[in-house]
Amino acid sequence: MKIQSVVSGFLLALLLPALALAAQTTVSLSANSISPSIVTINPGDTVVWNNIGSSNQTVTANNGAFQSGAIGSGGQFAATFNTSGTYNYYDNANGSAVVGEIIVNGSAQVQPTYVTTPASSNSSTASLTAEVQALIAQINALEGQSGGSPVASAPTYGVGTCPQIGRVLSYGSSGSDVTGVQQFLGVSPATGFYGSITQSAVEKWQAANNIISYGTPATTGYGVVGPRTEAAIRLACSGGSSGTTASGSGGTGTVSGFIQVSPISGAAPLGVNVVATVNTANACTGGTYTLSFGDGSSSQVINVAPVNCSQQNQTFQHTYQYGGSYTVTLSAGSHQSTATVTVSGPAAPSSGSSTQASGSISALVTSGPPPLNVTFYVSCASGLAYDVVFGDGSDLGSTGVSQSTCNGGLQGIPHTYSKAGTYTAQLEVFVRNSNGAVSPTDVANQTITVGSGSSSTPSSSTYQPPTVTPNVGGNPLAVSLQYNYDTNGCQISINWGDGASINPTGCSTFSGTSQTFTQSHTYAQAGAYTITLQRASQTDTVGVSISN
């Protein structure tokens, strides 16, 4: 007969009086609200979160110590905290996380228990049910500590039992991913519930593979399947070694890693940050990792040199232009880690579909003196992502990334040209090509002329050849360049011949009369250099020899 069936009545009789002395604190959840957000309790007290909103909510500890999953409207999540400390948590079910904090006084060190209760018309009954379930979980914990269903000291695992994990797993979690972890660790029976027996097995596996061997779930993640433990499990599944040597010089594994994506949902265009952590096994054999964003765009390659025996992080930024579900994948050999990004909005049209790449761009004002304010009128198929490249080095988002979608009608885009010149504004729309990649396609353009007559394009005979003065201020590496200019709207660039260049703007205050200007430069080392001066349509070069 199982210990639970023998001692359940005794333990309930023993624990219920203690529960009566313990306090229960209620926290209300709703969209973007946790009230109260900070709760101070004593060891053994229970916190019950009530979802008073109309949509699902979640309660997740920052360190992965507890995770409620979806709490339906009217439902509850109960947690009995027997371990002193501070528990920070968040609710991000609605896309914008709100945070809370549980402060547990005292020094008792008994594993806390967490229970999610579905919606009920009688909240008192639901709270009582949660407390009873918490007591049963404590009984199970005592059963594990008393020798019931012991875990093998050296659990077995293999390629065929590699679990699919997409979240942090800890005491109180349940689901098929928990079942996979139990099968991987040799926990029998694999019930799908993360109890004390599973936690003990995880702790032993973490210690055996030099991941973590001390602390608690709340302080160090000991007994929690977090990103590092998941990466080590995946490496072990692929046949590599997940351990590291005592000296920290690296293990014998080949590749290992995981990714963190934020945010994982939102409206198109959606910008995300992907943090790729590679070589988590501290291997010294090197490796090449590929990061794919799942939308057909170019993949990123991360190389780990053989002499690098420690893990490394790289952060990548990516924008999803269209709606859809995308799988971000970090892969190397047989190792693979994934994350899903859900983007709302119209799907990307195919370049061969009825919404083929097309559009128009026009402006009522197309010429005038600087500064010239122009409103471009853009039209393209409804739902198409687009960008306007203005021709003066800037675009609609100043990033080269689409910031807008067409609505099927004319849309006004204002822009100011500050310098004289002739510019070509281009309309780009983003479509998916035959290779599956989303890329910009130029579909229409509009020419804008800023300045007029001799004011915008002076005759080359107006300009005098530039002169160079060396050894400025007694410095053999310093030179000054003298030149004249006689037009309103500065169209000057100077390339010093050593990779440095400038675009002076002082000339913009002069008009009609030739003015002389001086620009100085200091070279890093001696040598022969060719200075190139561009004044509107006039190009001049002058050589200079620098000796130190």
Sequence and secondary structure as in RCSB ss.txt:
>XXXX:A:sequence
MKIQSVVSGFLLALLLPALALAAQTTVSLSANSISPSIVTINPGDTVVWNNIGSSNQTVTANNGAFQSGAIGSGG
QFAATFNTSGTYNYYDNANGSAVVGEIIVNGSAQVQPTYVTTPASSNSSTASLTAEVQALIAQINALEGQSGGSP
VASAPTYGVGTCPQIGRVLSYGSSGSDVTGVQQFLGVSPATGFYGSITQSAVEKWQAANNIISYGTPATTGYGVV
GPRTEAAIRLACSGGSSGTTASGSGGTGTVSGFIQVSPISGAAPLGVNVVATVNTANACTGGTYTLSFGDGSSSQ
VINVAPVNCSQQNQTFQHTYQYGGSYTVTLSAGSHQSTATVTVSGPAAPSSGSSTQASGSISALVTSGPPPLNVT
FYVSCASGLAYDVVFGDGSDLGSTGVSQSTCNGGLQGIPHTYSKAGTYTAQLEVFVRNSNGAVSPTDVANQTITV
GSGSSSTPSSSTYQPPTVTPNVGGNPLAVSLQYNYDTNGCQISINWGDGASINPTGCSTFSGTSQTFTQSHTYAQ
AGAYTITLQRASQTDTVGVSISN
>XXXX:A:secstr
  HHHHHHHHHHHHHHHHHHHS EEEEEEETTEEESSEEEE TTEEEEEEE SSS B  EETTSS B   B TT 
EEEEEE EEEEEEEEE TTSS EEEEEEEEEEEE   EEEEE   S HHHHHHHHHHHHHHHHHHHHHHHTTSS 
  SS    GGG     S B TT BSHHHHHHHHHHT SS  SB  HHHHHHHHHHHHHTTS  SS TTTT TT B
 HHHHHHHHHHHTT      TTSS  S    EEEEEE  EEESSEEEEEEEEE TT  SS EEEEEE SSSS  E
EEEE TT  S EEEEEEEEE S EEEEEEEEETTEEEEEEEEEES    BTTSTT S EEEEES  EESSSEEEE
EEEEE TT EEEEE SSS BSSSSSS  EE  SS EEEEEEE S EEEEEEEEEEEE TTS EEEEEEEEEEEEE
S HHHHS  GGG    EEEESGGG TTEEEEEEEE  SS  EEEE SSS EE   GGGG  SS EEEEEEEE SS
 EEEEEEEEETTEEEEEEEEE  
